[in-house]
């Protein structure tokens, strides 16, 4: 079990996490809020943007400066292409309680995963289950996929982290002064090497926070038998959707359909237009 002792100190955590607390916001049409207790006194807010009982489900972990309310415009766009988007927060983000740490992010993710899977089963959601992590969210997504690969249909990583040292250096941390090595970090490369389920990695060509060669490293180390890799030209770290536009959602949907054995994007549009 990783302890993250060299990351979970107040000064380093303030560089890794940027929580924005807010009150519960109004629900978009079709969305559902859950508050999941991950340990006594700690409640994590989750917002589920539901399309259909038989639609594929994507459990999503967001970036370090976002919270679930930021996805109130994006969730419906996933619904539009036939996907249920299930967005998780971190401690101290949105209306979640507690203070975020790297260790608690991973332990909370485990509880969230188990609880959401149970909720889907009890509420008759029969669609395939995917994990997705964006930026910081790649850490819990890859960790969960490495331990639950037999129950997950596929893994999607957007603007993901490969090596910890380049990231913490970009955040202004002096790794030499604390004798920090990759073994003290997230170990995303080591974990993704063990993941054999279909994996889709997408990244912005002009990402100024996590360089595109980090995505190449994830792709290279990935143990997936089926893996796809897309670089979005002109996209920076926070403009993936803005730059990619409809192609962003179409590309993700094509991967999900291919892995799920469902129809491709073109056939989905034909069915939609017949309604």
VEXLUM-13415 format. One line per 3 residues: their letters; for each residue z negated, y negated, x of C-alpha. Coordinates in pm, whole numbers, plus 50000, padded with zeros to 5 digits. Example, Ala and Ser with C-alpha at 12.3 -4.5 7.8 and 13.67 -1.06 7.14 Angstrom:
BEGIN
AS	49220/50450/51230; 49286/50106/51367
***
This chain:
BEGIN
XXX	50000/50000/50000; 50104/49663/50142; 49828/49402/50165
XXX	50029/49090/50267; 49725/48949/50448; 49940/48725/50668
XXX	50117/48573/50366; 49838/48554/50110; 49654/48255/50257
XXX	49635/47919/50075; 49866/47727/50309; 50135/47998/50311
XXX	50112/48066/49938; 50171/47696/49867; 50502/47730/50051
XXX	50606/48056/49878; 50507/47977/49519; 50571/47657/49321
XXX	50411/47725/48981; 50472/47487/48692; 50220/47529/48413
XXX	50318/47440/48057; 50208/47510/47704; 50389/47773/47500
XXX	50729/47632/47402; 50911/47691/47070; 51092/48024/47050
XXX	51473/48025/47052; 51630/48219/46766; 51589/48594/46816
XXX	51335/48560/47100; 50993/48724/47111; 50689/48626/47318
XXX	50446/48876/47465; 50125/48810/47656; 50050/49107/47881
XXX	49708/49151/48039; 49768/49283/48391; 49398/49292/48479
XXX	49083/49157/48310; 49118/48782/48262; 49482/48769/48377
XXX	49750/48725/48111; 50121/48702/48198; 50365/48536/47959
XXX	50688/48720/47884; 50980/48609/47669; 51227/48862/47537
XXX	51570/48736/47431; 51683/49012/47198; 52042/49091/47103
XXX	52025/49436/46944; 51820/49757/46943; 52101/49946/47116
XXX	52189/49676/47370; 52112/49729/47740; 51782/49579/47853
XXX	51746/49369/48169; 51390/49314/48295; 51422/48985/48485
XXX	51204/48825/48754; 51289/48459/48820; 51277/48228/49122
XXX	50973/48055/49271; 51029/47714/49108; 51114/47839/48759
XXX	50929/47968/48455; 51033/48160/48144; 51096/47847/47935
XXX	51374/47756/48180; 51566/48054/48042; 51574/47936/47681
XXX	51936/47824/47730; 52032/48117/47954; 51879/48404/47753
XXX	52113/48345/47456; 52411/48357/47694; 52308/48708/47798
XXX	52272/48790/47428; 52626/48660/47372; 52764/48930/47602
XXX	52551/49198/47438; 52246/49215/47667; 51872/49189/47595
XXX	51715/48966/47863; 51343/49024/47921; 51202/48743/48138
XXX	50869/48779/48318; 50652/48499/48460; 50407/48507/48752
XXX	50042/48411/48761; 49994/48038/48711; 50351/47989/48587
XXX	50429/47870/48234; 50139/47973/48013; 50028/48259/48238
XXX	49676/48251/48381; 49554/48304/48734; 49684/48199/49076
XXX	49990/48364/49231; 49979/48574/49547; 50239/48810/49690
XXX	50011/49111/49642; 49932/49023/49280; 50300/48955/49205
XXX	50379/49318/49290; 50073/49470/49120; 50140/49261/48808
XXX	50507/49365/48811; 50402/49729/48792; 50189/49667/48482
XXX	50460/49450/48325; 50722/49720/48385; 50511/49997/48230
XXX	50407/49780/47934; 50759/49657/47860; 50901/50009/47878
XXX	50633/50122/47632; 50705/49823/47403; 51078/49900/47401
XXX	51013/50265/47314; 50771/50181/47035; 51013/49926/46889
XXX	51313/50163/46894; 51512/49992/47168; 51748/50264/47287
XXX	51964/50072/47536; 51987/50144/47908; 51724/49978/48128
XXX	51805/49756/48428; 51599/49555/48674; 51710/49212/48793
XXX	51552/48973/49040; 51660/48625/49138; 51550/48477/49472
XXX	51171/48534/49489; 51219/48773/49197; 51415/49006/49423
XXX	51080/49112/49576; 50924/49269/49261; 51264/49393/49138
XXX	51340/49583/49461; 50981/49709/49486; 50988/49847/49130
XXX	51333/50001/49176; 51217/50178/49492; 50935/50345/49299
XXX	51087/50404/48954; 51450/50483/49036; 51457/50793/48817
XXX	51394/50584/48504; 51611/50283/48583; 51985/50271/48522
XXX	52066/49999/48775; 51944/49713/48993; 52084/49358/49000
XXX	51989/49115/49277; 52087/48747/49264; 52032/48519/49566
XXX	51803/48787/49705; 51584/48801/50014; 51663/49053/50287
XXX	51444/48953/50582; 51113/48773/50541; 51106/48582/50869
XXX	51413/48359/50808; 51272/48266/50467; 50922/48178/50582
XXX	51066/47979/50872; 51281/47780/50626; 50962/47711/50429
XXX	50807/47556/50739; 50576/47840/50845; 50525/47902/51217
XXX	50558/48281/51241; 50492/48288/51616; 50149/48130/51577
XXX	50033/48403/51339; 50204/48696/51517; 50412/48763/51207
XXX	50666/49050/51204; 50892/49194/50934; 50633/49469/50877
XXX	50399/49194/50752; 50661/49073/50505; 50829/49190/50185
XXX	51016/49483/50346; 51307/49441/50105; 51553/49602/50348
XXX	51333/49904/50404; 51283/49946/50029; 51645/49892/49922
XXX	51751/50159/50170; 51562/50413/49954; 51722/50299/49627
XXX	52011/50524/49523; 52069/50395/49170; 52373/50168/49111
XXX	52310/49827/49266; 52485/49493/49217; 52424/49209/49463
XXX	52553/48857/49397; 52497/48544/49601; 52622/48188/49641
XXX	52855/48120/49932; 52681/47785/49994; 52323/47897/49941
XXX	52118/47654/50146; 51784/47835/50102; 51873/48203/50148
XXX	52191/48232/50354; 52475/48449/50226; 52439/48683/50523
XXX	52106/48789/50372; 52304/48930/50079; 52531/49108/50325
XXX	52224/49267/50484; 52097/49386/50147; 52440/49532/50071
XXX	52458/49701/50410; 52111/49858/50386; 52140/49956/50019
XXX	52119/50330/49968; 52304/50313/49636; 52589/50556/49588
XXX	52752/50297/49362; 52712/49938/49477; 52895/49614/49413
XXX	52885/49287/49604; 53004/48947/49484; 52990/48611/49660
XXX	53045/48315/49426; 53256/48053/49610; 53103/47706/49612
XXX	52772/47816/49460; 52445/47698/49613; 52105/47856/49556
XXX	52047/47687/49221; 52403/47652/49092; 52503/48017/49049
XXX	52551/47990/48673; 52682/47634/48681; 52946/47723/48941
XXX	53024/48073/48818; 53042/47977/48450; 53155/48252/48214
XXX	53258/48464/48512; 52891/48493/48611; 52798/48663/48284
XXX	53121/48862/48262; 53066/49007/48608; 52710/49115/48530
XXX	52818/49260/48196; 53099/49458/48358; 52853/49613/48601
XXX	52611/49701/48320; 52890/49849/48107; 53027/50052/48396
XXX	52687/50194/48485; 52595/50256/48119; 52927/50423/48045
XXX	53010/50165/47781; 53331/49972/47722; 53444/49706/47963
XXX	53433/49330/47904; 53783/49316/47758; 53705/49577/47493
XXX	53376/49403/47413; 53567/49084/47339; 53813/49270/47118
XXX	53530/49412/46907; 53363/49071/46886; 53683/48903/46770
XX	53729/49157/46490; 53399/49063/46327
***
